[in-house]
Amino acid sequence: MRFFRSEDGQGLVEYALVLVLVAVVVIAILALLGPYIGDWLNNVAEWFRQLLGNGG
């Protein structure tokens, strides 16, 4: 006895699961590295301010 007659939706479900897994990994990385990324962006902004002579 076959419970599932068609497997058309199976590929879509697998793609959705992979997409969710990738999203969870990206969110975890951003949560861990968020403060460091913010500091790096602030350093880049300060470098541009000094480069343009708008010293702050």
DODREN-369887 format. One record per atom (N, C-alpha, C, O, CB): residue number from 1; residue in three letters; atom name; x, y, z. Coordinates in nm, 3 decimals, always signed. Atoms other than C-alpha are relative to their C-alpha. Glycine has a CB too. Example, Ala and Ser with C-alpha at 12.3 -4.5 7.8 and 13.67 -1.06 7.14 Angstrom:
[1,ALA,N,[+0.089,-0.119,+0.000]]
[1,ALA,CA,[+1.230,-0.450,+0.780]]
[1,ALA,C,[+0.090,+0.120,+0.000]]
[1,ALA,O,[+0.194,+0.118,+0.066]]
[1,ALA,CB,[-0.099,+0.003,+0.125]]
[2,SER,N,[-0.082,-0.119,-0.006]]
[2,SER,CA,[+1.367,-0.106,+0.714]]
[2,SER,C,[-0.077,+0.109,+0.073]]
[2,SER,O,[-0.026,+0.220,+0.090]]
[2,SER,CB,[+0.041,+0.046,-0.142]]
***
This chain:
[1,MET,N,[+0.084,-0.119,+0.000]]
[1,MET,CA,[+0.000,+0.000,+0.000]]
[1,MET,C,[+0.089,+0.125,+0.000]]
[1,MET,O,[+0.178,+0.139,+0.084]]
[1,MET,CB,[-0.096,+0.000,+0.123]]
[2,ARG,N,[-0.080,-0.123,+0.010]]
[2,ARG,CA,[+0.143,+0.336,-0.103]]
[2,ARG,C,[-0.075,+0.116,+0.063]]
[2,ARG,O,[-0.189,+0.145,+0.028]]
[2,ARG,CB,[+0.034,+0.032,-0.147]]
[3,PHE,N,[+0.063,-0.114,-0.066]]
[3,PHE,CA,[+0.072,+0.631,+0.122]]
[3,PHE,C,[+0.010,+0.125,-0.086]]
[3,PHE,O,[-0.083,+0.206,-0.092]]
[3,PHE,CB,[+0.063,+0.025,+0.136]]
[4,PHE,N,[-0.022,-0.117,+0.084]]
[4,PHE,CA,[+0.218,+0.889,-0.115]]
[4,PHE,C,[+0.003,-0.045,-0.145]]
[4,PHE,O,[+0.092,-0.119,-0.186]]
[4,PHE,CB,[+0.133,+0.073,+0.039]]
[5,ARG,N,[+0.008,+0.040,+0.141]]
[5,ARG,CA,[+0.116,+0.849,-0.477]]
[5,ARG,C,[+0.090,+0.086,-0.087]]
[5,ARG,O,[+0.136,+0.042,-0.193]]
[5,ARG,CB,[-0.144,+0.008,-0.049]]
[6,SER,N,[-0.081,-0.091,+0.081]]
[6,SER,CA,[+0.312,+1.148,-0.602]]
[6,SER,C,[+0.112,+0.057,+0.086]]
[6,SER,O,[+0.090,+0.091,+0.203]]
[6,SER,CB,[-0.087,+0.113,-0.061]]
[7,GLU,N,[-0.114,-0.055,-0.072]]
[7,GLU,CA,[+0.655,+1.272,-0.501]]
[7,GLU,C,[+0.040,+0.136,-0.057]]
[7,GLU,O,[+0.155,+0.178,-0.042]]
[7,GLU,CB,[+0.118,-0.097,-0.005]]
[8,ASP,N,[-0.031,-0.130,+0.060]]
[8,ASP,CA,[+0.633,+1.606,-0.682]]
[8,ASP,C,[+0.039,+0.104,+0.104]]
[8,ASP,O,[+0.131,+0.183,+0.081]]
[8,ASP,CB,[-0.119,+0.049,-0.080]]
[9,GLY,N,[-0.028,-0.100,-0.102]]
[9,GLY,CA,[+0.633,+1.811,-0.363]]
[9,GLY,C,[+0.122,-0.030,+0.083]]
[9,GLY,O,[+0.167,+0.055,+0.160]]
[9,GLY,CB,[-0.117,+0.013,+0.090]]
[10,GLN,N,[-0.115,+0.038,-0.083]]
[10,GLN,CA,[+0.925,+1.624,-0.210]]
[10,GLN,C,[+0.121,+0.088,-0.029]]
[10,GLN,O,[+0.189,+0.130,+0.065]]
[10,GLN,CB,[+0.035,-0.147,-0.023]]
[11,GLY,N,[-0.113,-0.086,+0.034]]
[11,GLY,CA,[+1.187,+1.826,-0.398]]
[11,GLY,C,[-0.015,+0.139,+0.056]]
[11,GLY,O,[+0.082,+0.198,+0.104]]
[11,GLY,CB,[+0.017,+0.007,-0.150]]
[12,LEU,N,[+0.027,-0.133,-0.053]]
[12,LEU,CA,[+1.025,+2.152,-0.294]]
[12,LEU,C,[+0.022,+0.004,+0.151]]
[12,LEU,O,[+0.079,+0.100,+0.203]]
[12,LEU,CB,[-0.143,+0.044,-0.033]]
[13,VAL,N,[-0.020,+0.007,-0.145]]
[13,VAL,CA,[+1.023,+2.045,+0.071]]
[13,VAL,C,[+0.149,-0.008,+0.033]]
[13,VAL,O,[+0.195,+0.055,+0.128]]
[13,VAL,CB,[-0.075,-0.121,+0.060]]
[14,GLU,N,[-0.144,+0.010,-0.025]]
[14,GLU,CA,[+1.391,+1.950,+0.051]]
[14,GLU,C,[+0.069,+0.133,-0.022]]
[14,GLU,O,[+0.157,+0.171,+0.055]]
[14,GLU,CB,[+0.062,-0.108,-0.089]]
[15,TYR,N,[-0.058,-0.132,+0.023]]
[15,TYR,CA,[+1.481,+2.287,-0.099]]
[15,TYR,C,[-0.036,+0.096,+0.113]]
[15,TYR,O,[+0.048,+0.175,+0.156]]
[15,TYR,CB,[-0.049,+0.058,-0.134]]
[16,ALA,N,[+0.042,-0.087,-0.110]]
[16,ALA,CA,[+1.281,+2.462,+0.174]]
[16,ALA,C,[+0.080,-0.031,+0.126]]
[16,ALA,O,[+0.121,+0.060,+0.197]]
[16,ALA,CB,[-0.150,-0.016,+0.028]]
[17,LEU,N,[-0.078,+0.037,-0.117]]
[17,LEU,CA,[+1.463,+2.266,+0.444]]
[17,LEU,C,[+0.145,+0.049,-0.010]]
[17,LEU,O,[+0.202,+0.095,+0.088]]
[17,LEU,CB,[-0.002,-0.152,+0.019]]
[18,VAL,N,[-0.137,-0.049,+0.020]]
[18,VAL,CA,[+1.803,+2.353,+0.296]]
[18,VAL,C,[+0.003,+0.152,+0.018]]
[18,VAL,O,[+0.096,+0.205,+0.078]]
[18,VAL,CB,[+0.052,-0.040,-0.141]]
[19,LEU,N,[+0.007,-0.145,-0.014]]
[19,LEU,CA,[+1.699,+2.719,+0.275]]
[19,LEU,C,[-0.012,+0.041,+0.147]]
[19,LEU,O,[+0.052,+0.137,+0.190]]
[19,LEU,CB,[-0.117,+0.056,-0.080]]
[20,VAL,N,[+0.014,-0.029,-0.142]]
[20,VAL,CA,[+1.591,+2.718,+0.640]]
[20,VAL,C,[+0.132,-0.025,+0.073]]
[20,VAL,O,[+0.171,+0.054,+0.159]]
[20,VAL,CB,[-0.113,-0.085,+0.062]]
[21,LEU,N,[-0.128,+0.031,-0.063]]
[21,LEU,CA,[+1.919,+2.554,+0.743]]
[21,LEU,C,[+0.103,+0.108,-0.029]]
[21,LEU,O,[+0.176,+0.151,+0.061]]
[21,LEU,CB,[+0.051,-0.136,-0.048]]
[22,VAL,N,[-0.094,-0.107,+0.036]]
[22,VAL,CA,[+2.122,+2.814,+0.553]]
[22,VAL,C,[-0.035,+0.128,+0.075]]
[22,VAL,O,[+0.054,+0.198,+0.123]]
[22,VAL,CB,[-0.002,+0.025,-0.153]]
[23,ALA,N,[+0.041,-0.121,-0.071]]
[23,ALA,CA,[+1.917,+3.095,+0.709]]
[23,ALA,C,[+0.039,-0.007,+0.147]]
[23,ALA,O,[+0.084,+0.092,+0.204]]
[23,ALA,CB,[-0.152,+0.020,-0.013]]
[24,VAL,N,[-0.037,+0.015,-0.140]]
[24,VAL,CA,[+1.975,+2.957,+1.059]]
[24,VAL,C,[+0.151,+0.017,+0.019]]
[24,VAL,O,[+0.194,+0.080,+0.115]]
[24,VAL,CB,[-0.045,-0.138,+0.053]]
[25,VAL,N,[-0.146,-0.013,-0.009]]
[25,VAL,CA,[+2.350,+2.932,+0.997]]
[25,VAL,C,[+0.043,+0.146,-0.017]]
[25,VAL,O,[+0.128,+0.194,+0.056]]
[25,VAL,CB,[+0.068,-0.089,-0.105]]
[26,VAL,N,[-0.035,-0.141,+0.024]]
[26,VAL,CA,[+2.369,+3.288,+0.860]]
[26,VAL,C,[-0.039,+0.084,+0.121]]
[26,VAL,O,[+0.037,+0.171,+0.163]]
[26,VAL,CB,[-0.071,+0.053,-0.127]]
[27,ILE,N,[+0.043,-0.076,-0.118]]
[27,ILE,CA,[+2.169,+3.424,+1.156]]
[27,ILE,C,[+0.094,-0.027,+0.117]]
[27,ILE,O,[+0.128,+0.065,+0.191]]
[27,ILE,CB,[-0.146,-0.036,+0.038]]
[28,ALA,N,[-0.093,+0.032,-0.109]]
[28,ALA,CA,[+2.397,+3.240,+1.400]]
[28,ALA,C,[+0.134,+0.069,-0.018]]
[28,ALA,O,[+0.190,+0.123,+0.077]]
[28,ALA,CB,[+0.020,-0.152,+0.009]]
[29,ILE,N,[-0.128,-0.066,+0.028]]
[29,ILE,CA,[+2.710,+3.376,+1.232]]
[29,ILE,C,[-0.011,+0.150,+0.025]]
[29,ILE,O,[+0.078,+0.209,+0.086]]
[29,ILE,CB,[+0.044,-0.026,-0.145]]
[30,LEU,N,[+0.018,-0.144,-0.022]]
[30,LEU,CA,[+2.573,+3.730,+1.233]]
[30,LEU,C,[-0.016,+0.032,+0.148]]
[30,LEU,O,[+0.032,+0.135,+0.195]]
[30,LEU,CB,[-0.121,+0.051,-0.078]]
[31,ALA,N,[+0.016,-0.022,-0.144]]
[31,ALA,CA,[+2.473,+3.697,+1.599]]
[31,ALA,C,[+0.134,-0.007,+0.072]]
[31,ALA,O,[+0.160,+0.070,+0.165]]
[31,ALA,CB,[-0.098,-0.102,+0.059]]
[32,LEU,N,[-0.131,+0.014,-0.064]]
[32,LEU,CA,[+2.823,+3.583,+1.692]]
[32,LEU,C,[+0.097,+0.110,-0.041]]
[32,LEU,O,[+0.173,+0.160,+0.041]]
[32,LEU,CB,[+0.061,-0.136,-0.033]]
[33,LEU,N,[-0.098,-0.096,+0.051]]
[33,LEU,CA,[+3.015,+3.827,+1.473]]
[33,LEU,C,[-0.054,+0.143,-0.009]]
[33,LEU,O,[+0.018,+0.233,-0.051]]
[33,LEU,CB,[+0.047,-0.044,-0.135]]
[34,GLY,N,[+0.062,-0.132,+0.011]]
[34,GLY,CA,[+2.775,+4.123,+1.491]]
[34,GLY,C,[+0.080,+0.113,+0.060]]
[34,GLY,O,[+0.104,+0.214,-0.007]]
[34,GLY,CB,[-0.133,-0.004,+0.064]]
[35,PRO,N,[-0.077,-0.109,-0.060]]
[35,PRO,CA,[+2.975,+4.332,+1.737]]
[35,PRO,C,[+0.131,+0.028,-0.075]]
[35,PRO,O,[+0.171,+0.143,-0.090]]
[35,PRO,CB,[+0.030,-0.031,+0.145]]
[36,TYR,N,[-0.126,-0.018,+0.073]]
[36,TYR,CA,[+3.298,+4.274,+1.543]]
[36,TYR,C,[-0.024,+0.067,-0.134]]
[36,TYR,O,[+0.056,+0.151,-0.178]]
[36,TYR,CB,[+0.069,-0.135,-0.020]]
[37,ILE,N,[+0.033,-0.063,+0.128]]
[37,ILE,CA,[+3.132,+4.367,+1.215]]
[37,ILE,C,[-0.032,+0.148,+0.021]]
[37,ILE,O,[+0.009,+0.232,-0.058]]
[37,ILE,CB,[-0.121,-0.071,-0.068]]
[38,GLY,N,[+0.030,-0.140,-0.031]]
[38,GLY,CA,[+2.998,+4.686,+1.374]]
[38,GLY,C,[+0.125,+0.081,+0.028]]
[38,GLY,O,[+0.138,+0.193,-0.020]]
[38,GLY,CB,[-0.093,+0.008,+0.120]]
[39,ASP,N,[-0.127,-0.069,-0.027]]
[39,ASP,CA,[+3.342,+4.779,+1.505]]
[39,ASP,C,[+0.078,+0.022,-0.128]]
[39,ASP,O,[+0.136,+0.129,-0.149]]
[39,ASP,CB,[+0.084,-0.080,+0.101]]
[40,TRP,N,[-0.073,-0.012,+0.127]]
[40,TRP,CA,[+3.495,+4.712,+1.165]]
[40,TRP,C,[-0.060,+0.110,-0.086]]
[40,TRP,O,[+0.012,+0.190,-0.146]]
[40,TRP,CB,[-0.001,-0.135,-0.076]]
[41,LEU,N,[+0.064,-0.104,+0.080]]
[41,LEU,CA,[+3.237,+4.930,+0.991]]
[41,LEU,C,[+0.025,+0.139,+0.058]]
[41,LEU,O,[+0.042,+0.235,-0.018]]
[41,LEU,CB,[-0.151,-0.025,-0.009]]
[42,ASN,N,[-0.032,-0.128,-0.061]]
[42,ASN,CA,[+3.298,+5.209,+1.243]]
[42,ASN,C,[+0.143,+0.042,-0.032]]
[42,ASN,O,[+0.169,+0.160,-0.057]]
[42,ASN,CB,[-0.020,-0.006,+0.151]]
[43,ASN,N,[-0.138,-0.032,+0.036]]
[43,ASN,CA,[+3.671,+5.188,+1.174]]
[43,ASN,C,[+0.011,+0.044,-0.145]]
[43,ASN,O,[+0.085,+0.138,-0.176]]
[43,ASN,CB,[+0.091,-0.121,+0.023]]
[44,VAL,N,[+0.000,-0.040,+0.141]]
[44,VAL,CA,[+3.609,+5.207,+0.799]]
[44,VAL,C,[-0.059,+0.140,-0.015]]
[44,VAL,O,[-0.006,+0.221,-0.092]]
[44,VAL,CB,[-0.080,-0.102,-0.085]]
[45,ALA,N,[+0.061,-0.133,+0.007]]
[45,ALA,CA,[+3.380,+5.508,+0.849]]
[45,ALA,C,[+0.097,+0.107,+0.051]]
[45,ALA,O,[+0.108,+0.214,-0.008]]
[45,ALA,CB,[-0.131,+0.004,+0.081]]
[46,GLU,N,[-0.098,-0.096,-0.054]]
[46,GLU,CA,[+3.644,+5.681,+1.063]]
[46,GLU,C,[+0.114,+0.021,-0.099]]
[46,GLU,O,[+0.161,+0.134,-0.114]]
[46,GLU,CB,[+0.056,-0.050,+0.134]]
[47,TRP,N,[-0.107,-0.013,+0.099]]
[47,TRP,CA,[+3.909,+5.611,+0.798]]
[47,TRP,C,[-0.045,+0.091,-0.114]]
[47,TRP,O,[+0.032,+0.175,-0.161]]
[47,TRP,CB,[+0.040,-0.139,-0.055]]
[48,PHE,N,[+0.052,-0.086,+0.106]]
[48,PHE,CA,[+3.686,+5.771,+0.532]]
[48,PHE,C,[-0.011,+0.145,+0.046]]
[48,PHE,O,[+0.017,+0.237,-0.030]]
[48,PHE,CB,[-0.136,-0.050,-0.048]]
[49,ARG,N,[+0.008,-0.136,-0.052]]
[49,ARG,CA,[+3.625,+6.072,+0.757]]
[49,ARG,C,[+0.138,+0.066,-0.001]]
[49,ARG,O,[+0.151,+0.182,-0.041]]
[49,ARG,CB,[-0.058,+0.000,+0.143]]
[50,GLN,N,[-0.136,-0.055,+0.000]]
[50,GLN,CA,[+4.000,+6.121,+0.797]]
[50,GLN,C,[+0.049,+0.021,-0.142]]
[50,GLN,O,[+0.118,+0.120,-0.169]]
[50,GLN,CB,[+0.096,-0.093,+0.075]]
[51,LEU,N,[-0.042,-0.011,+0.138]]
[51,LEU,CA,[+4.057,+6.063,+0.426]]
[51,LEU,C,[-0.061,+0.124,-0.066]]
[51,LEU,O,[+0.005,+0.192,-0.145]]
[51,LEU,CB,[-0.039,-0.126,-0.076]]
[52,LEU,N,[+0.069,-0.113,+0.061]]
[52,LEU,CA,[+3.802,+6.328,+0.332]]
[52,LEU,C,[+0.022,+0.131,+0.075]]
[52,LEU,O,[-0.018,+0.238,+0.029]]
[52,LEU,CB,[-0.148,-0.028,-0.007]]
[53,GLY,N,[-0.032,-0.120,-0.075]]
[53,GLY,CA,[+3.921,+6.570,+0.600]]
[53,GLY,C,[-0.116,+0.057,+0.078]]
[53,GLY,O,[-0.115,+0.175,+0.112]]
[53,GLY,CB,[+0.050,+0.104,-0.091]]
[54,ASN,N,[+0.115,-0.048,-0.075]]
[54,ASN,CA,[+3.589,+6.593,+0.783]]
[54,ASN,C,[+0.011,-0.036,+0.148]]
[54,ASN,O,[-0.090,-0.039,+0.218]]
[54,ASN,CB,[-0.128,-0.058,-0.059]]
[55,GLY,N,[-0.041,+0.039,-0.133]]
[55,GLY,CA,[+3.757,+6.493,+1.110]]
[55,GLY,C,[-0.098,-0.019,+0.112]]
[55,GLY,O,[-0.048,-0.071,+0.212]]
[55,GLY,CB,[+0.086,+0.090,+0.041]]
[56,GLY,N,[+0.090,+0.038,-0.106]]
[56,GLY,CA,[+3.452,+6.464,+1.333]]
[56,GLY,C,[-0.012,+0.098,+0.106]]
[56,GLY,O,[-0.086,+0.076,+0.202]]
[56,GLY,CB,[+0.038,-0.122,+0.056]]
***
